[in-house]
Structures are given as C-alpha cells and as structure tokens.
Amino acid sequence: MDDVAHEAKHDRRGREARRAARAQRSGVSIPYITRNSPLVEFLNEEGLAIIERNAEILLEEIGIEFRDYPSALKRLKDAGCDIKGERVHFPRGLAKKLISTVPSEYIQHARNSERNVHIGGKLTVFAPVYGSPFVHDLDKGRRYGTIEDFQNFVKLAYMSPSMHHSGGTVCEPVDLPVNKRHLEMVYAHMRYSDKAYMGSVTHPDRAQDSVNLSKILFGEEFIQNNTVITSLINANSPMVWDNTMLGAAEVYARNNQACIITPFILSGAMSPVTIAGTLTQVLAEVWAGTSFVQLVRPGAPVIFGTFVSTLSMQSGAPTFGTPEGSLAIFGAAQLARRMKMPFRTGGSLCASKLPDAQAAYESANTLMPTLLAGTNFVLHAAGWMEGGLASSYEKFIMDVDQLGAMHVMAKGIDLSENGQAMEAFREVPPGGHFLGCAHTQANFESAFYRSPVADNNSFEQWDSEGRLDHSQRANKIWKRMLAEYEAPAIDPGTDEALRDYIDRKKASMPDAAY
Amino acid sequence: MDDVAHEAKHDRRGREARRAARAQRSGVSIPYITRNSPLVEFLNEEGLAIIERNAEILLEEIGIEFRDYPSALKRLKDAGCDIKGERVHFPRGLAKKLISTVPSEYIQHARNSERNVHIGGKLTVFAPVYGSPFVHDLDKGRRYGTIEDFQNFVKLAYMSPSMHHSGGTVCEPVDLPVNKRHLEMVYAHMRYSDKAYMGSVTHPDRAQDSVNLSKILFGEEFIQNNTVITSLINANSPMVWDNTMLGAAEVYARNNQACIITPFILSGAMSPVTIAGTLTQVLAEVWAGTSFVQLVRPGAPVIFGTFVSTLSMQSGAPTFGTPEGSLAIFGAAQLARRMKMPFRTGGSLCASKLPDAQAAYESANTLMPTLLAGTNFVLHAAGWMEGGLASSYEKFIMDVDQLGAMHVMAKGIDLSENGQAMEAFREVPPGGHFLGCAHTQANFESAFYRSPVADNNSFEQWDSEGRLDHSQRANKIWKRMLAEYEAPAIDPGTDEALRDYIDRKKASMPDAAY
C-alpha cells in the first residue's frame, strides 16, 4: 500500500471509529436479537400433551375465577363458558379456540422507528427490571425509589445498546402520589428515551392515560393501526383474575395495544410444588386471561407470560436462579410455542441483597435458560435484585454486560469461509502464533465479545488499580453514563402537549393520594 | 393416625433423618449424573461435516508435530503417516480409523466401589479445579499453594456430595520439591478421599509412580483389567504434541489407564480467532493425540478433551465465561459425540481475582453450557479462580452449590402422577394456598433444590445477621467442613505399603529439585 492510500484508509478508519463512538454515546441499539441458537426443549410431545390435557381438566372441572368484573363474566358466558358465581368453567377446547386469534408475531413501535421491536418467532427483546419499590447502589445503599431514580434507569436503558426496550416501572417512584405517579413514569419513558415502553396497569383510568399520552406522541391515527404500548397483566394466582388487571387489559386490548398475560407464581404456595403441576396452572391461567382479551378484541396482541419463583421450604421466602426455575422457563416456552403465541419470561432474577456472587450465579442461571428456551420478551433483563424488591444501579450495568454476551451466543457459530479460517492454518505453522497472522488482524476488532465490566488483567495490574470487585467497577460505569447522558430530541410542540395533558390531569386530582 | 402409629412413624423419620445426616457427614455422593436433559447442538450435520473435512485437510496438508519423541514418529509412520522431520501428515481418514478403537463408555474405579464413576454417554462426572499454583481465601488472601492446601481441597471434594471425583492437581503444593511432589499428591487422594483420582503427567517416571501406587491400593491384578486412574494430557497447541505429555500418556495407555487428550487453546493466539477454526484445530489435535494412544494400546480409554479460552484483544489476557467459550463447548461436544468418544470440557471457569459477581457470572456461563452440551467429564467443576492461577476455598464451596443445582436441572421435568399434581388442584380452590395441602406436605422435603450458600431471607433478617455476602457465607462453610472432616478408613497394611513406596522413592532422589 502506498502512503497516500494508507493515509486514506487510516482516515477512513478514523472516521468510522469516531462514528461508531458517537453512535455508542447516543445509545444506538441493535433493535433486537434474531436467534440462530437451537431451542432447548425438556418436554417431548407426550409431556406437552399431558400438561395440555391437565390444563383442560383444570379449566373445565375446577374452573377459574374472574372477580369483581361482571362484564368479563358476561363476555365469557356468551362465548360458551359455564359460570357459577364468579367461577368460570371452560368446556374442553374452548379456551384454545378463543386464543387462536392471537397474532404469533407483531411489531411494537418506538417513537424512533429504528428502535421498533419485533415480538415473536426467533426474536428476543430485552427490557429492564419492573416493579421494585426500592433502589440500591453501593454509595447510598438501599432506599425507596424516587422519580429521579426512575429517570436514571430510563437513561441507563436508553444508553445501553444491548437493552432493546425502555420497560415500564423500572422502579417505583415512591416520592410521587400514587394517583399521579403513572403520568410521570410514562412521560419519563417518552422524554428520556426513544425506545419502546410499557403503560400503567394499576387502574383502568391510568391505562387510558397511557393510551392518551401515546396518542399525543404517535398521533391518534397511528395508534389505531399500530401497537405502541406493552402492558404487564398479572394473574392473581392460583386461578384468579381480578378487576384491576382485567380492567387495564381491556383498555389496552380495545386500543390494539399489547398485553403480557402472566401467571405470577411462587411455586409451592401459589401453585403445586412440582414443575409439571405449575406448568399446568400456567397454561390454564394464560388460556383464561388471553381468552378474555381476545373476546374484547380478537387479534389484539398478547404475549404468553410466565413468572415462576420457587419457595424456600425453610423460610417461605421466594428463591431465584434455581434449577426448578430454569425447568419452568424451558417448559413454559414450549407451551407458548404450542399455542403459537409470543413468550415472555425470565430475565436476570436473583434473591441476593447485594450485587455479589449470589446475584450473579442466580441471574446467569435465569438468563441463559431464558435465551435458550426461545423467549421473545424478557422483562427484568437487567437491574433486578433482592427478589424484585430493589432495582440496583450496579447490577443494571453488570446485567447489561451479560445481555451483550447473549447477543453473541445467539448468533451461533459462523461457518463462512472467514469463519472456517483455513487461510490462518496455511499461514501459521505448528508451534506458531496466530496473533500476528493476516486472518487474526482482519478479524480481531470484532472477534470476541468485550465486557466493559469484567477485569481480565493480571493480578499485579488489578492490585495496582485498587483491587476493585465487579460491582465497584460497575459503580464507576453507571455514574459516567449518567454524566454523559444526552436526551434524544423531541418535537417541542409534542413535548408541550404531553406536559399540558399531564398538568391538567394532575390538577383535576386530589393533592396527594398515597 | 393413632398415637402409636404416629410415634412409630416419627421414630422412623427421626432414624432416617439421622442416617441421612450421618451419610452427609461421611461424604456420600451421588456417584455421577445421568442426564435427562436435552443435548444442545449449535451445529447441524453440514456444519459438522465442514469442520471434519477441514480437520482432515489440516492433518494431511499442514500436518502436526510430535516433538522429541522418535518412538512416536515410528509408530505413526508404521501406521501409514507421512513423516517429514517431526512433522506428521495423516492421509485422509487414517486418524479417524485409528481412533475407532476408543471405548465410547468405561468405568473408572474408586477404592470405594460406591464412588466408581461411569464415563461416557448420558453421564456427567464432576471433578475439582486442576493445576493452580496459588490458593486464595478471604482470610489470608492469595498465596502459593502448599501440601496442606492440597489436602484441604481433597477433603472438601470428599465431603461434597455433588463432587463425584477427587481430581488431580487440586492446587500445586509449591512447598514440596518438584521431583517428589507427585508422590504426596497421589497419596493425598488415596488417603484423604475414597473417590476416583487423577495421576501425575509431568514426567513418564511420575506417571509410572502413579501407576505403581495404584497397584498397591487396588492390587496388581485389578488394575491390569480395570481403569483406576485418569490423566490429563494437554497438547502444546497449535498442532504440537511434546515428549513429556506423550511419555506420560504412553505409560497410562500401556497400563489401560485413561487419558484426557486435550487441546489447551487460547483462541486468537494458539488457534484462529474464530470458533469454527478453533474447533477444526481441536478435532485435528485430538485425532492425532488419540491416534498415538491407540497405537500404544488399542482400546485404552481416551476422553476427547477441549479447553478453549478466548483472548482479550486489548490486553492479551485469557478470558473465561465468554459467549465464544460457550460456543466452543457446544461445538466440541458435538465433535466428540461424532467420534463416539467421551467428552471433557468446561467447569466453573472465570478470570476474576475474587469470588465476586464476575467470578459467578463467568462460572455459571461456563457450567450450564458444559452440562447442556452433554459433557461427560468436567474438570475444574469447582474452585477455579483467576484464570486457573488460584484455587479458591470460597469459590469451591460456591461452585459445589451450583453443581448441586445442575443435578436437579439434569433430571428434567417429572411427569409422573405425583409430578402432575392434579390432586393438589382438586384440594386447593382458586385463590387458595398450596403450602398446607397434602400434596405439598408429601413433597416439600425434596421438592426444591436447597442452596446451603445463598441467602433468601428478608432484607431485615439478612441485615440483622451481619449483611454477609455470598463469599463470606462460603468462608464459614469450608471452615466448618474442614473442622468436621473424618478420613475414610483404609487398610493399615495398604497405607503402610503406600508410605513405604513413597519414602523409598523419595530417599532415592536428590534432596530438593525445584
């Protein structure tokens, strides 16, 4: 290469590197994972058929309750269910028929269309921790979450390329009144990120506020025809759906927005103490909840959700990252595929009170099964700690690093000519060194996943740098990210309209309703 | 139940509990895992055929070196290889033919026959960390290993029901002269445990000492017909076998003892920077090393070994628990099955200098792929830290806990009548609680895996108990175990004969040869 060509190439590389660095800073994401990894299936056809048969028996003979929601009972009765009080008995085959209108794949739009997420099939979308009343960091320890913490987690998710979705209740902003909280939460996702988000489910009116704000952001016509909100609709297990969740689900479904219909189960307390029994209940509860949603609006997007923790038989506490939890993940994913529904489970779950080895073992033992099971929507993919009671700043960073690694594993093994690397063998003799060979030089930038948190240096270097552990390095990273955060642009008129809606709504409410 | 029957049942339960507690104290193991879990396969037939074809090209066109070992060159020449200096070229198909005599399954006997391990097929055997010069614990930090540390790790492995094998160089006893070290290491496995063990490979004479000591322990006739030693034979990658390793392998093979033929690869330095390229080299190196062993004694047990770490492209340091490492594990397992050979890889590998979250993420990301890939012999299953430079007391305890969890995951989902739990649903109505129902009461003792290290208690209880992290709890456990250790009985005459052999051997050597 002559000097000029070399310089031109050098310049081009420099430009590319600077562009990549800018893109990284501005939070450009891989929009979602397209898996080339094999599906791991613990159940064979016979096992799946047993569970499906048992779930039919459960819904027909024992039934499921729809509480304090007469209109749901009426819909189900009209569809052919047998109703006794609030107990709903589904004739065999009915639930499976009612859920057959669920789309197997759909798009959730983000206000930045490059961040649209595709839900279903071979695709996997990661979303942050959801629902923790506390937050935790190494400096200030454990404390109730605030709207500032909420905004911080939205910002960290926005800046993390491996986090595809902005999530929902990334922590509970306990400093805001309960009746107004949802407005600032939804606004934070809209304003501090441009990734897809989740809506409020704590009251049908709050679900409607989420829809109304989304109409302002996306335009009324757009959301008639497109899904822009995901909502987390939990069963009151065992075998109860209540009016709060159903009411929120009805609002979202009516507006063609997505519901994750999720049995939330502490196995041994809220379901039988076995995996097969728990999976039976999961299927029955998803069938019933999804049937209701499809009766509201056939074709409304629904994700088959599963959240299974096991019970510590000594203390009664929930446990995470257990082998039984992994088996439930693998089994439920198969049931969802059998129903041709997108699937949500897993994440980076743990019971630990600290971002320590327990947190990491348990999270890794949840995350890898989540990916290998073929999960489509992964809530709690980063930041979850203490059984969901605390959103951890350090763990968010540590987990996002693991999500990056999962992107690479999901790609599988490259068998292209370049991947086969026969030219490297022709260049490097036995006993030689591959580092300097042309094939390595051409590939080394992208060859291996680089963790920004792990320390792989020598003991001596690590010692001279202060002997930081993994969580201490993560502490530095989230602080640097928040210091460097820049909000994505938003049309000022849209922003004003959002604030106007929120302020008028707040003014119409009592001052504080905790 | 009347009072007498109740009391009798109570008594029986008490006896059973006491017996179980005794068994636990005396270190009774599940001898090995029989997997019901599905095999996870990232490569299809076409991919496997590409890698096999490329490995054939590599061995034929580029060749592999057998250094400083003329008799190996002669054996290979006589078998049909083309030899140029020390470079050996295998005609296509020859290596695959030569290795076809490897048994696909075999038994490694332990001096306590209840601890015999079966190697191959659907079975998985866990063995401790191997080869670390340093040891680490929370009290004394990092320091060179001693024979006392070595004995301690043997004792901990003996007392851990989820650890099936006593392993080999559980740490390097640096306080003993190099030329005498192996004698005390092999003796420690024989005396302080009754599980199966590994022999010395640092010199053919030391391999012979390992065989001779085993003859004393098992009887000369027994070891003629049975395998009682496993040996770790590492390639000098890329594409070199050297005389030390080949010399040791020859001793073991001649005596019908097992060799793990293992490419030990830092990908990007000692192999191409891609997974497919690395797998090609793994297969070629295993083919060549195994061919030599089978020429020494057709039918001698050989395990297809693979150790692949990736290179940090910033620092040149080895990295562990990376997604590329997982892919190499999955791919190599498929190649081993294709060759109908037992497979060794993985473990609980990490680069961290501490038993922290990095250590746990990386170890979990190695261990689960190891199990799901269908690995038969898992070296480094517990205690590995700092890229193999340190054996950690706390991490040993933390990892063994994870091995216990893997036993449960490998069992799969129980679909028996009891597993289906339909009687529980018939007892507990919608909105009810399963904890008190008959099915839960009958199953709760064995229902869920119980981690002895994880803390699942409330924040308040954890706080009142001193806010210990995972590694601090592990610290208490290993100390308690060593305090409670009782050596398994050994015939005094046998013990005397072992000591006599060792003392005579030592007396015949120079005082200190470091």
HADDOCK unambig.tbl for C-alpha pairs under 7 A between the chains (distance, minus, plus):
assign (segid A and resid 37 and name CA) (segid B and resid 42 and name CA) 6.11 0.50 0.50
assign (segid A and resid 38 and name CA) (segid B and resid 40 and name CA) 6.79 0.50 0.50
assign (segid A and resid 38 and name CA) (segid B and resid 41 and name CA) 6.51 0.50 0.50
assign (segid A and resid 38 and name CA) (segid B and resid 42 and name CA) 5.93 0.50 0.50
assign (segid A and resid 40 and name CA) (segid B and resid 38 and name CA) 6.79 0.50 0.50
assign (segid A and resid 40 and name CA) (segid B and resid 40 and name CA) 6.40 0.50 0.50
assign (segid A and resid 41 and name CA) (segid B and resid 38 and name CA) 6.52 0.50 0.50
assign (segid A and resid 42 and name CA) (segid B and resid 37 and name CA) 6.12 0.50 0.50
assign (segid A and resid 42 and name CA) (segid B and resid 38 and name CA) 5.94 0.50 0.50
assign (segid A and resid 42 and name CA) (segid B and resid 412 and name CA) 6.39 0.50 0.50
assign (segid A and resid 47 and name CA) (segid B and resid 415 and name CA) 6.86 0.50 0.50
assign (segid A and resid 64 and name CA) (segid B and resid 430 and name CA) 6.19 0.50 0.50
assign (segid A and resid 65 and name CA) (segid B and resid 430 and name CA) 6.54 0.50 0.50
assign (segid A and resid 237 and name CA) (segid B and resid 431 and name CA) 6.48 0.50 0.50
assign (segid A and resid 238 and name CA) (segid B and resid 430 and name CA) 5.36 0.50 0.50
assign (segid A and resid 238 and name CA) (segid B and resid 431 and name CA) 5.21 0.50 0.50
assign (segid A and resid 238 and name CA) (segid B and resid 432 and name CA) 6.64 0.50 0.50
assign (segid A and resid 239 and name CA) (segid B and resid 430 and name CA) 4.66 0.50 0.50
assign (segid A and resid 239 and name CA) (segid B and resid 431 and name CA) 6.28 0.50 0.50
assign (segid A and resid 240 and name CA) (segid B and resid 430 and name CA) 5.93 0.50 0.50
assign (segid A and resid 240 and name CA) (segid B and resid 431 and name CA) 5.98 0.50 0.50
assign (segid A and resid 268 and name CA) (segid B and resid 434 and name CA) 5.90 0.50 0.50
assign (segid A and resid 268 and name CA) (segid B and resid 435 and name CA) 5.72 0.50 0.50
assign (segid A and resid 268 and name CA) (segid B and resid 440 and name CA) 6.70 0.50 0.50
assign (segid A and resid 269 and name CA) (segid B and resid 433 and name CA) 5.52 0.50 0.50
assign (segid A and resid 269 and name CA) (segid B and resid 434 and name CA) 4.70 0.50 0.50
assign (segid A and resid 269 and name CA) (segid B and resid 435 and name CA) 4.84 0.50 0.50
assign (segid A and resid 270 and name CA) (segid B and resid 433 and name CA) 5.85 0.50 0.50
assign (segid A and resid 270 and name CA) (segid B and resid 434 and name CA) 5.97 0.50 0.50
assign (segid A and resid 271 and name CA) (segid B and resid 434 and name CA) 6.07 0.50 0.50
assign (segid A and resid 272 and name CA) (segid B and resid 421 and name CA) 6.46 0.50 0.50
assign (segid A and resid 272 and name CA) (segid B and resid 424 and name CA) 6.26 0.50 0.50
assign (segid A and resid 272 and name CA) (segid B and resid 434 and name CA) 6.08 0.50 0.50
assign (segid A and resid 272 and name CA) (segid B and resid 440 and name CA) 6.69 0.50 0.50
assign (segid A and resid 273 and name CA) (segid B and resid 440 and name CA) 5.77 0.50 0.50
assign (segid A and resid 273 and name CA) (segid B and resid 447 and name CA) 6.31 0.50 0.50
assign (segid A and resid 274 and name CA) (segid B and resid 419 and name CA) 5.60 0.50 0.50
assign (segid A and resid 274 and name CA) (segid B and resid 447 and name CA) 6.80 0.50 0.50
assign (segid A and resid 275 and name CA) (segid B and resid 413 and name CA) 6.40 0.50 0.50
assign (segid A and resid 276 and name CA) (segid B and resid 413 and name CA) 6.59 0.50 0.50
assign (segid A and resid 276 and name CA) (segid B and resid 414 and name CA) 6.62 0.50 0.50
assign (segid A and resid 276 and name CA) (segid B and resid 415 and name CA) 6.25 0.50 0.50
assign (segid A and resid 276 and name CA) (segid B and resid 419 and name CA) 5.75 0.50 0.50
assign (segid A and resid 276 and name CA) (segid B and resid 420 and name CA) 5.17 0.50 0.50
assign (segid A and resid 277 and name CA) (segid B and resid 419 and name CA) 6.41 0.50 0.50
assign (segid A and resid 277 and name CA) (segid B and resid 420 and name CA) 4.80 0.50 0.50
assign (segid A and resid 277 and name CA) (segid B and resid 421 and name CA) 5.12 0.50 0.50
assign (segid A and resid 313 and name CA) (segid B and resid 444 and name CA) 6.75 0.50 0.50
assign (segid A and resid 317 and name CA) (segid B and resid 456 and name CA) 6.15 0.50 0.50
assign (segid A and resid 317 and name CA) (segid B and resid 457 and name CA) 6.22 0.50 0.50
assign (segid A and resid 318 and name CA) (segid B and resid 456 and name CA) 6.95 0.50 0.50
assign (segid A and resid 319 and name CA) (segid B and resid 456 and name CA) 6.14 0.50 0.50
assign (segid A and resid 322 and name CA) (segid B and resid 405 and name CA) 6.82 0.50 0.50
assign (segid A and resid 323 and name CA) (segid B and resid 405 and name CA) 5.55 0.50 0.50
assign (segid A and resid 323 and name CA) (segid B and resid 406 and name CA) 6.80 0.50 0.50
assign (segid A and resid 323 and name CA) (segid B and resid 408 and name CA) 6.01 0.50 0.50
assign (segid A and resid 323 and name CA) (segid B and resid 409 and name CA) 4.97 0.50 0.50
assign (segid A and resid 324 and name CA) (segid B and resid 409 and name CA) 6.88 0.50 0.50
assign (segid A and resid 324 and name CA) (segid B and resid 448 and name CA) 6.78 0.50 0.50
assign (segid A and resid 327 and name CA) (segid B and resid 409 and name CA) 6.71 0.50 0.50
assign (segid A and resid 327 and name CA) (segid B and resid 412 and name CA) 6.91 0.50 0.50
assign (segid A and resid 327 and name CA) (segid B and resid 413 and name CA) 6.76 0.50 0.50
assign (segid A and resid 351 and name CA) (segid B and resid 456 and name CA) 5.64 0.50 0.50
assign (segid A and resid 352 and name CA) (segid B and resid 455 and name CA) 6.54 0.50 0.50
assign (segid A and resid 352 and name CA) (segid B and resid 456 and name CA) 6.78 0.50 0.50
assign (segid A and resid 353 and name CA) (segid B and resid 459 and name CA) 6.66 0.50 0.50
assign (segid A and resid 355 and name CA) (segid B and resid 357 and name CA) 6.78 0.50 0.50
assign (segid A and resid 356 and name CA) (segid B and resid 356 and name CA) 5.60 0.50 0.50
assign (segid A and resid 356 and name CA) (segid B and resid 357 and name CA) 4.74 0.50 0.50
assign (segid A and resid 356 and name CA) (segid B and resid 469 and name CA) 6.52 0.50 0.50
assign (segid A and resid 356 and name CA) (segid B and resid 470 and name CA) 6.59 0.50 0.50
assign (segid A and resid 357 and name CA) (segid B and resid 355 and name CA) 6.79 0.50 0.50
assign (segid A and resid 357 and name CA) (segid B and resid 356 and name CA) 4.76 0.50 0.50
assign (segid A and resid 357 and name CA) (segid B and resid 357 and name CA) 4.03 0.50 0.50
assign (segid A and resid 357 and name CA) (segid B and resid 360 and name CA) 5.11 0.50 0.50
assign (segid A and resid 357 and name CA) (segid B and resid 470 and name CA) 5.83 0.50 0.50
assign (segid A and resid 358 and name CA) (segid B and resid 454 and name CA) 6.15 0.50 0.50
assign (segid A and resid 358 and name CA) (segid B and resid 470 and name CA) 5.51 0.50 0.50
assign (segid A and resid 360 and name CA) (segid B and resid 357 and name CA) 5.12 0.50 0.50
assign (segid A and resid 360 and name CA) (segid B and resid 360 and name CA) 5.40 0.50 0.50
assign (segid A and resid 360 and name CA) (segid B and resid 361 and name CA) 5.03 0.50 0.50
assign (segid A and resid 361 and name CA) (segid B and resid 360 and name CA) 5.04 0.50 0.50
assign (segid A and resid 361 and name CA) (segid B and resid 361 and name CA) 5.66 0.50 0.50
assign (segid A and resid 361 and name CA) (segid B and resid 364 and name CA) 5.84 0.50 0.50
assign (segid A and resid 364 and name CA) (segid B and resid 361 and name CA) 5.85 0.50 0.50
assign (segid A and resid 364 and name CA) (segid B and resid 364 and name CA) 6.07 0.50 0.50
assign (segid A and resid 364 and name CA) (segid B and resid 365 and name CA) 6.65 0.50 0.50
assign (segid A and resid 365 and name CA) (segid B and resid 364 and name CA) 6.64 0.50 0.50
assign (segid A and resid 405 and name CA) (segid B and resid 322 and name CA) 6.81 0.50 0.50
assign (segid A and resid 405 and name CA) (segid B and resid 323 and name CA) 5.55 0.50 0.50
assign (segid A and resid 406 and name CA) (segid B and resid 323 and name CA) 6.80 0.50 0.50
assign (segid A and resid 408 and name CA) (segid B and resid 323 and name CA) 6.01 0.50 0.50
assign (segid A and resid 409 and name CA) (segid B and resid 323 and name CA) 4.97 0.50 0.50
assign (segid A and resid 409 and name CA) (segid B and resid 324 and name CA) 6.86 0.50 0.50
assign (segid A and resid 409 and name CA) (segid B and resid 327 and name CA) 6.72 0.50 0.50
assign (segid A and resid 412 and name CA) (segid B and resid 42 and name CA) 6.39 0.50 0.50
assign (segid A and resid 412 and name CA) (segid B and resid 327 and name CA) 6.90 0.50 0.50
assign (segid A and resid 413 and name CA) (segid B and resid 275 and name CA) 6.39 0.50 0.50
assign (segid A and resid 413 and name CA) (segid B and resid 276 and name CA) 6.58 0.50 0.50
assign (segid A and resid 413 and name CA) (segid B and resid 327 and name CA) 6.76 0.50 0.50
assign (segid A and resid 414 and name CA) (segid B and resid 276 and name CA) 6.62 0.50 0.50
assign (segid A and resid 415 and name CA) (segid B and resid 47 and name CA) 6.86 0.50 0.50
assign (segid A and resid 415 and name CA) (segid B and resid 276 and name CA) 6.24 0.50 0.50
assign (segid A and resid 419 and name CA) (segid B and resid 274 and name CA) 5.60 0.50 0.50
assign (segid A and resid 419 and name CA) (segid B and resid 276 and name CA) 5.75 0.50 0.50
assign (segid A and resid 419 and name CA) (segid B and resid 277 and name CA) 6.41 0.50 0.50
assign (segid A and resid 420 and name CA) (segid B and resid 276 and name CA) 5.18 0.50 0.50
assign (segid A and resid 420 and name CA) (segid B and resid 277 and name CA) 4.81 0.50 0.50
assign (segid A and resid 421 and name CA) (segid B and resid 272 and name CA) 6.45 0.50 0.50
assign (segid A and resid 421 and name CA) (segid B and resid 277 and name CA) 5.11 0.50 0.50
assign (segid A and resid 424 and name CA) (segid B and resid 272 and name CA) 6.28 0.50 0.50
assign (segid A and resid 430 and name CA) (segid B and resid 64 and name CA) 6.19 0.50 0.50
assign (segid A and resid 430 and name CA) (segid B and resid 65 and name CA) 6.54 0.50 0.50
assign (segid A and resid 430 and name CA) (segid B and resid 238 and name CA) 5.39 0.50 0.50
assign (segid A and resid 430 and name CA) (segid B and resid 239 and name CA) 4.68 0.50 0.50
assign (segid A and resid 430 and name CA) (segid B and resid 240 and name CA) 5.92 0.50 0.50
assign (segid A and resid 431 and name CA) (segid B and resid 237 and name CA) 6.50 0.50 0.50
assign (segid A and resid 431 and name CA) (segid B and resid 238 and name CA) 5.26 0.50 0.50
assign (segid A and resid 431 and name CA) (segid B and resid 239 and name CA) 6.30 0.50 0.50
assign (segid A and resid 431 and name CA) (segid B and resid 240 and name CA) 5.97 0.50 0.50
assign (segid A and resid 432 and name CA) (segid B and resid 238 and name CA) 6.68 0.50 0.50
assign (segid A and resid 433 and name CA) (segid B and resid 269 and name CA) 5.55 0.50 0.50
assign (segid A and resid 433 and name CA) (segid B and resid 270 and name CA) 5.87 0.50 0.50
assign (segid A and resid 434 and name CA) (segid B and resid 268 and name CA) 5.88 0.50 0.50
assign (segid A and resid 434 and name CA) (segid B and resid 269 and name CA) 4.71 0.50 0.50
assign (segid A and resid 434 and name CA) (segid B and resid 270 and name CA) 5.97 0.50 0.50
assign (segid A and resid 434 and name CA) (segid B and resid 271 and name CA) 6.06 0.50 0.50
assign (segid A and resid 434 and name CA) (segid B and resid 272 and name CA) 6.08 0.50 0.50
assign (segid A and resid 435 and name CA) (segid B and resid 268 and name CA) 5.71 0.50 0.50
assign (segid A and resid 435 and name CA) (segid B and resid 269 and name CA) 4.85 0.50 0.50
assign (segid A and resid 440 and name CA) (segid B and resid 268 and name CA) 6.68 0.50 0.50
assign (segid A and resid 440 and name CA) (segid B and resid 272 and name CA) 6.68 0.50 0.50
assign (segid A and resid 440 and name CA) (segid B and resid 273 and name CA) 5.77 0.50 0.50
assign (segid A and resid 444 and name CA) (segid B and resid 313 and name CA) 6.76 0.50 0.50
assign (segid A and resid 447 and name CA) (segid B and resid 273 and name CA) 6.30 0.50 0.50
assign (segid A and resid 447 and name CA) (segid B and resid 274 and name CA) 6.80 0.50 0.50
assign (segid A and resid 448 and name CA) (segid B and resid 324 and name CA) 6.78 0.50 0.50
assign (segid A and resid 454 and name CA) (segid B and resid 358 and name CA) 6.15 0.50 0.50
assign (segid A and resid 455 and name CA) (segid B and resid 352 and name CA) 6.53 0.50 0.50
assign (segid A and resid 456 and name CA) (segid B and resid 317 and name CA) 6.15 0.50 0.50
assign (segid A and resid 456 and name CA) (segid B and resid 318 and name CA) 6.95 0.50 0.50
assign (segid A and resid 456 and name CA) (segid B and resid 319 and name CA) 6.15 0.50 0.50
assign (segid A and resid 456 and name CA) (segid B and resid 351 and name CA) 5.65 0.50 0.50
assign (segid A and resid 456 and name CA) (segid B and resid 352 and name CA) 6.79 0.50 0.50
assign (segid A and resid 457 and name CA) (segid B and resid 317 and name CA) 6.21 0.50 0.50
assign (segid A and resid 459 and name CA) (segid B and resid 353 and name CA) 6.66 0.50 0.50
assign (segid A and resid 469 and name CA) (segid B and resid 356 and name CA) 6.53 0.50 0.50
assign (segid A and resid 470 and name CA) (segid B and resid 356 and name CA) 6.59 0.50 0.50
assign (segid A and resid 470 and name CA) (segid B and resid 357 and name CA) 5.83 0.50 0.50
assign (segid A and resid 470 and name CA) (segid B and resid 358 and name CA) 5.51 0.50 0.50
